């Protein structure tokens, strides 16, 4: 793509002031523009470089440190840019798909009287995004497919969306915990060492594993907790023992018997009606 942006347009696109852009050029942080008829024009590589500068500043790098990264012949700055892209755009990310309001109604059995309320809730949860008249984008088609399967089992779509809302809240906390752990115990020490080139493969491998590890851990924990919740709901072998004991005591009283816990240790006697006048 040719250089077509004036410095004012570059400033608007990158979120930096014209003054800062000129200062970055003077420091050698930004390549000179292509000059045509005494006007400097900038291209996509300038936009990418300014965004990287801003991200590095957000990470705590000062301009001198950023200049050293850019001057590093080992390509540390380029590695860092690729690393950030891997963080935000994983190779296995789902591709969004679009769907019409009519198709949604057919798939989920939503009638005209409740369609607007359900669509509004789905948009608030981020399950759907409006992209045109009666058309919606599905950021995660697989999530909507799960909702469809849940509805096919007799659960209302409104109920399924409520569960997704709760899941999203908890998953935010889980995701934040894993990312914080990675930053504190892997990324920060790597930064403190000066980002040695020989350790980049290790860091890149760690971020590649972060998502699947978090997903596997969450799946395992949910599986365990789901079993416990099902047992509790349906009185399985791991149900509450005290509840069963209470039921036994109630049954004993109803039939004229009581247990040792009521009548005294190690004893069992009938409750007879009094013969006194």
N, C-alpha and C positions, 0 to 999 in steps of 0.2 A: 504493500500500500504506500503510495508516494506521500511525501511530506506536504500537507495541505493546511495545517493549523497555524494561524498567527499566534504571537505570544499571548495576546489577550484571550484567544480561544483556548489555548493550552492552559492558561491560568483557570479559566472557567471549568474546563474538563477535569483538571487535576485537583482543584480545590486549593491551589497555592496562589499567592499574589504574584504579580509581574515582578515586583521587587525581589521576592525570594527566588524566583526562577533565574533572574539575572545574577543574583548572588551565588547560586549553585553553579552557574556556568563559570563565573569568575574563579571559584574554588576548584574547578575541574571535575565536579560531580556530574555535570550534564554536558553532553556533546553539543557542539555548536550547531545552529540551525542551517538549513540549506537556504542560501541567499539567492533570490531571484528578483531582479529589478529593485535592488536595495531593500527588499523586504525579506525578513527571515521567516522560514516556514519549518514547522516541526511535524514529526510523524509519530506513529504508534510507539516506537522505541523510546521516545522522549516521555510519553505518557507513562509507560511502564517504569521507567527509571524514577520519575518523580513519585509515583505511588510507592515504589520500593524504599525510597528515601524516607517518605513519611512513615511507613510501617516500621522501619528500623529506628526512627526517632521515637515512635511509640514504645518500642522494646527497650528504650533506654540508651541507645547509641547516640553519641554526639556527632557533629559533622566531621570532626577529625577522624573519629573511629570509622565512620562510614566511608570516608575517603581511603583509608587504609584497606578496607574490605574491597573497594572497587579497584584499587591498585594491585591487589593480591594476584599474582600470576597463577595461583592454583585454582582460580575461578571461584573463590568462596562466595562472592556476591551472587554469581549465577546459580551456584548450588543452593544458596538461601532462597532465591526466587523460585527455583523448582520445588524446593521443600515446602514453601508457602502454598504453591499451587496444589501440591499433593494433599495438603491439609484441607483446602477448601473445595477441591475437585477430585475426589477419589475416583480411580479408574472404573470401579464397579458401581458407581452411583446410578440410581434409576433415572431413566429418561421420562420426563413428564409426558402426559397424553391428554388429549381434549375429549370432552364428552358433552352431549347435548342435554338440556333439561329433560326432554322427553325420554331419552335413553335412561337417565337416572331414575325417572319415575317408574319405568318398566322394570329395571333391575332391582329396585328396592321396594316396589309396591307402594309408593307414596302417592296419595291422592292430591287433587288440586287444592283441597281445603287445608292441608298441612304442608304442602310443598315449600312454600316461602319460608316458613318457620324452620324447617329442617335444613334448607339451603343456607339460611343465615347462620345457623349454628355450625354447619360444616365449614363455612367460610371463616368463621371466627376461630375454629380449631386448625385452620390451615389445610384441611383435607381437600377443599376445593377453592379455586380462585376464578373469579369471573374474567373472561377474556373477550366477551362480545355478547350480543343479544342472545340470551338463552343458551350460551355456551360457556363451559367451565374447563379450567385446566386442573388435572390431577397431578400434583407434585410427586405423589407416590401411588402409582396405580396398584401396587401390591397391597397397600394399606386399604384401599377401597375394595379390593377383591376380598380381603379378610372380612370387611364389614358386610359384604354381600353374602359370604358364607355364613356369618353369624345370623343374619336376618333369615336366611334359608332354614335355619334350625328353630325358628319360631320366636326369635328375639326381635323386639321393635328396633327400627333404625335409630329412634331417639335414645333408646336405652343403650344401644351399641356406641353411639357417639358420646354418651355420658361416660362410659367405661374408657373410651379412647382419651377423653379429657383427663381422667385420673391417671391413666398410663403416661400421658405426655408429661404431666407434672412430675411424676416420680422419675421418669427417664431423664428429664432435665437435670435432676439432682445426681443421678448415677453418672451421666455423661460428664457433668462438671467435676465430679470426684475423680474420674479417670484422667481427665485432661489436667487437673490440678496436680495429680500425682506425677504425671509425665513431665510437666513443666518444672516441678520442684526437684525431682530426683534424676532427671535425665537432661532436660534442655538447659536449665540454669547452670549446672556444673559444666556442661559442654561450652556454654558461653564464657564462663569464668576461665576456662582453659584457653580461650582465644580461638575457638572453633578449629582445632587442628584438622588438617585435611585427611589424615589417616583414620580419623574417627567418623567421618561423614557416612560411610556405608553402614556403620553401626546405628547411627542416629536415624538414617532413612529406613533401615529395617525395623527399628523400634516404632516409628510412626505407622509403617505398613501393618504392624501387628496390633496397634492400639485399638482400632475399631473391631476387628474380629475377636480379640481377647475380651473386650468389654461386652460384646454381643454374647459370647459363649458363657461368660460369668452370669450375665443377666438371665439367659435361658436356663442355666442350671438352677439358679436360686428361685426363679419363678416356678420351675418344675417342682421343686421341693415344697415350696409354700402352697402351690396349687393342690398337691396331694393332701397336705394337712388341712386345707380349707374344705376340700371335698369330704374328707373323713369327718370333719366337725359338722358339716352341713347335713350329712346323711347317716351319722352315727356309726362310722366305720371303726376299725379296731383301735385307732388312735383317738377315739372320742374321749370326752371328759369322763373319767372314772367316777368322779364325785357325783355327776349327774345320774349315772347308772345306779349308784348306791342310793341316791335319794329316791329314785323311782322304786327300788326294791323295798325301801322302808315304807313308802307310801302304800305299796301293794300289800305289805304285811299288816299294816294297820287296818286296811280295808277288809281283810279276811279274818280279823280277830287275833293276829299274831304280831309280835314285834321282834326286833333284833336285839342282839346283845348290847348294841350301842344305846338303846332306849331303856331297856329293863335292867341293866346292870351287866358287868363283865361276866361272860361265860354262862349266862342264864337265858332261858327262853320259857315264857309262860303264856297261857291263854288269858285273854281279858274277858272275865265272866261278868254278866250283869249282877248287880248287888241284890242280895236276898233280903236286905233289911227293909222293914216297912217304912 
